Amino acid sequence: MDDFLYLVPIALGLGLVGLVAFLWALNNGQYEDLDGAAERILFDEDEGPLNQKPRDTGPDVSADRRS
């Protein structure tokens, strides 16, 4: 029974820390755009390298030259 005298204040303190963290996140706009990151991953904004021709890098040095 004496253990509850320690556990109850610890539980209340952790609950208060969680509440303060939630209110901080709420006030700093962490919950403003919940779907933005999920939608950004679906659409590619920069398609530059896909539309360009491959560069000529010279002879293929990785080819096996045994004959």
ROSE-4610 file (N, C-alpha, C; in Angstrom, 1 decimal, always signed):
// ROSE-4610
residu = [M/M/M/D/D/D/D/D/D/F/F/F/L/L/L/Y/Y/Y/L/L/L/V/V/V/P/P/P/I/I/I/A/A/A/L/L/L/G/G/G/L/L/L/G/G/G/L/L/L/V/V/V/G/G/G/L/L/L/V/V/V/A/A/A/F/F/F/L/L/L/W/W/W/A/A/A/L/L/L/N/N/N/N/N/N/G/G/G/Q/Q/Q/Y/Y/Y/E/E/E/D/D/D/L/L/L/D/D/D/G/G/G/A/A/A/A/A/A/E/E/E/R/R/R/I/I/I/L/L/L/F/F/F/D/D/D/E/E/E/D/D/D/E/E/E/G/G/G/P/P/P/L/L/L/N/N/N/Q/Q/Q/K/K/K/P/P/P/R/R/R/D/D/D/T/T/T/G/G/G/P/P/P/D/D/D/V/V/V/S/S/S/A/A/A/D/D/D/R/R/R/R/R/R/S/S/S]
num = [1/1/1/2/2/2/3/3/3/4/4/4/5/5/5/6/6/6/7/7/7/8/8/8/9/9/9/10/10/10/11/11/11/12/12/12/13/13/13/14/14/14/15/15/15/16/16/16/17/17/17/18/18/18/19/19/19/20/20/20/21/21/21/22/22/22/23/23/23/24/24/24/25/25/25/26/26/26/27/27/27/28/28/28/29/29/29/30/30/30/31/31/31/32/32/32/33/33/33/34/34/34/35/35/35/36/36/36/37/37/37/38/38/38/39/39/39/40/40/40/41/41/41/42/42/42/43/43/43/44/44/44/45/45/45/46/46/46/47/47/47/48/48/48/49/49/49/50/50/50/51/51/51/52/52/52/53/53/53/54/54/54/55/55/55/56/56/56/57/57/57/58/58/58/59/59/59/60/60/60/61/61/61/62/62/62/63/63/63/64/64/64/65/65/65/66/66/66/67/67/67]
x = [+0.8/+0.0/+0.9/+2.0/+2.9/+3.5/+3.5/+4.0/+3.1/+1.8/+0.9/+1.1/+1.7/+2.0/+3.1/+3.9/+4.9/+4.4/+3.6/+3.2/+2.1/+1.2/+0.2/+0.8/+1.7/+2.3/+3.1/+3.8/+4.6/+3.6/+2.5/+1.5/+0.9/+0.6/+0.0/+1.0/+2.3/+3.3/+3.6/+3.6/+3.7/+2.5/+1.3/+0.2/+0.2/+0.7/+0.8/+1.9/+3.0/+4.0/+3.4/+2.6/+2.0/+1.0/+0.2/-0.7/+0.0/+1.1/+1.8/+2.4/+2.9/+3.5/+2.4/+1.3/+0.2/-0.3/-0.4/-0.8/+0.3/+1.5/+2.6/+2.5/+2.3/+2.2/+1.0/-0.1/-1.3/-1.1/-0.5/-0.3/+0.8/+1.7/+2.8/+2.4/+1.2/+0.7/+1.2/+1.5/+1.9/+0.7/-0.5/-1.6/-2.4/-1.7/-2.4/-2.7/-1.6/-1.8/-1.4/-2.4/-2.2/-2.1/-2.8/-2.8/-1.7/-1.0/+0.0/+1.1/+1.7/+2.9/+2.5/+1.3/+0.8/+0.6/+0.1/-0.1/+1.1/+2.1/+3.3/+4.1/+4.1/+4.9/+4.3/+3.1/+2.5/+2.8/+3.1/+3.3/+4.7/+5.4/+6.7/+6.8/+7.4/+7.4/+8.6/+9.7/+10.9/+11.1/+10.7/+10.9/+12.1/+13.0/+14.1/+14.9/+15.5/+16.4/+15.8/+14.5/+13.8/+13.6/+13.5/+13.3/+14.6/+15.7/+17.0/+17.6/+18.4/+19.1/+20.3/+20.6/+21.7/+23.0/+23.9/+25.2/+26.1/+27.0/+28.0/+29.1/+29.4/+30.4/+31.7/+31.8/+33.0/+32.9/+34.0/+34.0/+33.6/+33.0/+32.5/+33.7/+34.1/+35.3/+35.0/+33.7/+33.3/+33.2/+33.3/+33.1/+34.2/+33.9/+34.9/+35.7/+37.0/+37.8/+38.6/+38.2/+39.0/+38.6/+39.6/+39.3/+40.2]
y = [-1.2/+0.0/+1.3/+1.2/+2.3/+2.7/+1.6/+1.9/+2.8/+2.8/+3.7/+5.1/+5.4/+6.8/+7.4/+6.5/+6.9/+6.9/+5.9/+5.7/+6.7/+7.1/+8.1/+9.4/+10.0/+11.3/+11.2/+10.0/+9.8/+9.7/+9.0/+8.9/+10.3/+11.0/+12.4/+13.3/+13.2/+14.0/+13.6/+12.3/+11.9/+12.4/+12.3/+12.7/+14.2/+15.0/+16.4/+16.8/+16.0/+16.2/+15.9/+14.9/+14.6/+15.6/+16.1/+17.2/+18.5/+18.8/+20.0/+19.8/+18.6/+18.4/+18.5/+18.0/+18.0/+19.5/+20.2/+21.6/+22.5/+22.1/+22.8/+22.5/+21.3/+20.9/+21.5/+21.6/+22.2/+23.7/+24.4/+25.8/+26.2/+25.3/+25.5/+25.0/+24.6/+24.3/+22.9/+22.0/+20.7/+19.9/+20.2/+19.5/+20.3/+21.2/+22.1/+21.3/+20.6/+19.9/+18.4/+17.7/+16.3/+15.4/+15.9/+15.1/+15.6/+16.7/+17.2/+16.3/+15.7/+14.9/+13.6/+13.1/+11.8/+12.1/+13.3/+13.6/+14.0/+14.6/+15.0/+13.8/+12.7/+11.6/+10.9/+11.2/+10.6/+11.3/+12.6/+13.4/+13.9/+13.7/+14.0/+15.4/+16.4/+17.8/+18.0/+17.3/+17.5/+16.3/+16.5/+15.4/+15.7/+16.6/+17.0/+15.9/+15.1/+14.0/+13.0/+12.7/+11.7/+12.1/+13.4/+13.9/+14.2/+14.2/+14.5/+13.3/+13.5/+12.4/+12.0/+10.7/+10.3/+10.9/+11.2/+11.8/+10.7/+11.1/+10.2/+10.2/+9.1/+9.0/+8.4/+8.2/+7.6/+6.1/+5.5/+4.0/+3.3/+2.2/+1.5/+0.8/+1.2/+0.7/-0.5/-0.8/-2.0/-3.2/-3.1/-4.2/-5.2/-6.5/-7.5/-7.5/-7.3/-7.2/-8.4/-9.6/-10.8/-11.3/-11.6/-12.1/-13.2]
z = [+0.0/+0.0/+0.0/+0.6/+0.6/-0.8/-1.6/-3.0/-3.8/-3.5/-4.2/-3.8/-2.7/-2.3/-3.3/-3.9/-4.8/-6.2/-6.5/-7.9/-8.4/-7.5/-7.9/-8.3/-7.5/-7.9/-9.2/-9.4/-10.6/-11.8/-11.7/-12.8/-13.1/-12.1/-12.3/-13.0/-12.6/-13.2/-14.6/-14.9/-16.3/-17.2/-16.6/-17.3/-17.6/-16.6/-16.8/-17.9/-17.9/-18.9/-20.3/-20.4/-21.7/-22.1/-21.2/-21.5/-21.9/-21.3/-21.7/-23.0/-23.3/-24.7/-25.7/-25.5/-26.4/-26.7/-25.6/-25.8/-26.5/-26.2/-27.0/-28.5/-28.8/-30.2/-30.9/-30.1/-30.7/-30.9/-30.0/-30.2/-31.2/-31.5/-32.5/-33.9/-34.1/-35.5/-35.9/-35.0/-35.5/-36.1/-35.8/-36.3/-37.4/-38.0/-39.0/-40.3/-40.8/-42.1/-41.9/-41.6/-41.3/-42.6/-43.7/-44.9/-45.9/-45.6/-46.5/-46.8/-45.8/-46.0/-46.7/-46.4/-47.0/-48.5/-48.9/-50.3/-51.0/-50.3/-51.0/-51.4/-50.8/-51.2/-52.4/-52.7/-53.9/-55.2/-55.1/-56.3/-56.4/-57.5/-57.7/-58.3/-57.6/-58.1/-59.1/-58.8/-59.6/-60.6/-61.8/-62.8/-63.7/-63.4/-64.2/-64.7/-63.8/-64.3/-65.1/-65.0/-65.8/-67.2/-67.5/-68.8/-69.6/-69.0/-69.6/-70.3/-71.3/-71.9/-71.0/-71.1/-70.2/-70.8/-69.9/-70.4/-70.9/-71.9/-72.4/-71.4/-70.8/-69.7/-70.3/-71.6/-72.1/-72.2/-72.4/-72.5/-71.2/-71.4/-70.2/-69.6/-68.4/-67.8/-66.9/-66.8/-66.0/-66.8/-68.1/-69.0/-68.9/-69.1/-69.0/-70.3/-70.3/-71.5/-71.8/-71.3/-71.6/-73.0/-73.8/-75.1/-75.5]
